[in-house]
Amino acid sequence: MTIDEAARYGGHDAGANPVEHMLAGLAAASLVVLRLLGEVAIAESATLTVSAGLNVDRVMGTDDGAVIDVIRLDWHVANAEHAVRLRAALPHLASRRPGQALIDAASVSTEAVSIAS
């Protein structure tokens, strides 16, 4: 696994940065827990996009706000039935998802479900 930062942060941009790896881990953990909750068909067909805004000033030690300004989990499912089932499963997923504390610590977090077109 290659972990690197952009040149402006002293890296060579040779791989995903630590935050990108963390977000990928949140997505993977979400899909695994969804399977554990018995929603295998949804986990196999859904697309989950996780994005975040990093408070760089906090990381650099010049701000005392949340490290993550905003984190979004955007689920796209195949049909209306999957959307209903996923929305019902989200509280259970959140209670078991590794990394949920990071989501909860963000200044703003959203988890939305939409039907893919």
C-alpha positions as CSV (number, residue, x, y, z in Angstrom):
1,M,0.0,0.0,0.0
2,T,1.5,3.3,-1.0
3,I,0.6,6.3,1.2
4,D,1.8,9.7,0.2
5,E,0.8,13.4,0.3
6,A,0.5,16.0,-2.4
7,A,3.6,18.0,-3.1
8,R,2.2,21.1,-1.2
9,Y,2.4,19.0,2.0
10,G,5.9,17.6,1.3
11,G,5.0,14.5,-0.5
12,H,5.3,13.3,-4.1
13,D,1.6,12.4,-4.7
14,A,2.7,8.8,-5.5
15,G,-0.4,7.3,-3.8
16,A,-3.5,8.0,-1.8
17,N,-3.0,10.2,1.2
18,P,-3.8,9.1,4.8
19,V,-7.3,10.7,4.7
20,E,-8.2,9.0,1.4
21,H,-7.1,5.6,2.9
22,M,-9.2,6.3,6.0
23,L,-12.3,7.1,3.8
24,A,-11.8,4.0,1.8
25,G,-11.7,2.0,5.1
26,L,-15.0,3.6,6.2
27,A,-16.6,2.6,2.9
28,A,-15.2,-0.9,3.1
29,A,-16.3,-1.3,6.8
30,S,-19.8,0.0,5.9
31,L,-20.2,-2.6,3.2
32,V,-18.9,-5.4,5.4
33,V,-21.3,-4.5,8.3
34,L,-24.2,-4.2,5.8
35,R,-23.5,-7.8,4.8
36,L,-23.3,-8.8,8.5
37,L,-26.7,-7.2,8.9
38,G,-28.1,-9.6,6.3
39,E,-28.3,-7.1,3.5
40,V,-26.0,-8.9,1.1
41,A,-27.9,-8.0,-2.1
42,I,-27.7,-4.4,-1.2
43,A,-24.0,-4.5,-0.3
44,E,-23.3,-6.3,-3.6
45,S,-25.2,-3.8,-5.8
46,A,-24.9,-0.5,-3.9
47,T,-22.3,2.2,-4.6
48,L,-21.0,4.1,-1.6
49,T,-19.1,7.3,-2.0
50,V,-17.4,8.7,1.1
51,S,-16.0,12.2,1.0
52,A,-14.7,14.6,3.7
53,G,-13.2,18.0,4.2
54,L,-10.1,18.0,6.4
55,N,-9.4,20.9,8.7
56,V,-5.8,21.3,7.7
57,D,-5.3,24.1,10.3
58,R,-6.2,21.6,13.0
59,V,-3.7,19.1,11.7
60,M,-1.0,21.8,11.5
61,G,-1.8,22.8,15.1
62,T,-3.1,26.3,14.5
63,D,-6.9,25.6,15.1
64,D,-8.8,23.7,17.7
65,G,-11.9,22.8,15.7
66,A,-12.9,19.4,14.6
67,V,-10.3,17.6,12.4
68,I,-12.9,16.7,9.9
69,D,-15.1,19.7,8.9
70,V,-17.7,17.6,7.0
71,I,-18.0,13.9,6.1
72,R,-20.6,12.6,3.6
73,L,-21.6,9.0,3.0
74,D,-23.7,8.9,-0.2
75,W,-25.3,5.5,-1.0
76,H,-26.7,4.8,-4.4
77,V,-28.9,1.7,-4.6
78,A,-30.5,-0.2,-7.4
79,N,-34.2,0.3,-6.6
80,A,-36.8,1.7,-4.2
81,E,-37.0,-1.5,-2.2
82,H,-33.3,-1.4,-1.5
83,A,-33.5,2.2,-0.5
84,V,-36.2,1.5,2.1
85,R,-34.2,-1.5,3.5
86,L,-31.0,0.5,3.6
87,R,-32.5,3.4,5.3
88,A,-33.9,1.1,7.9
89,A,-30.5,-0.6,8.4
90,L,-28.5,2.7,8.7
91,P,-28.9,3.1,12.5
92,H,-27.8,-0.5,13.0
93,L,-24.9,-0.1,10.6
94,A,-23.8,3.1,12.5
95,S,-23.9,1.3,15.8
96,R,-21.5,-1.5,14.5
97,R,-19.4,0.2,11.9
98,P,-15.7,0.5,12.7
99,G,-14.7,4.1,12.3
100,Q,-18.1,5.5,13.3
101,A,-16.4,7.6,16.0
102,L,-14.7,9.5,13.2
103,I,-18.0,10.2,11.5
104,D,-19.5,11.3,14.8
105,A,-16.6,13.6,15.6
106,A,-16.9,15.5,12.3
107,S,-18.4,19.0,12.5
108,V,-21.1,18.0,10.0
109,S,-21.9,14.5,8.9
110,T,-24.5,13.2,6.5
111,E,-25.5,9.7,5.3
112,A,-27.9,9.8,2.3
113,V,-29.5,7.1,0.2
114,S,-30.6,7.7,-3.4
115,I,-31.7,5.4,-6.2
116,A,-29.3,5.0,-9.0
117,S,-30.7,6.1,-12.4
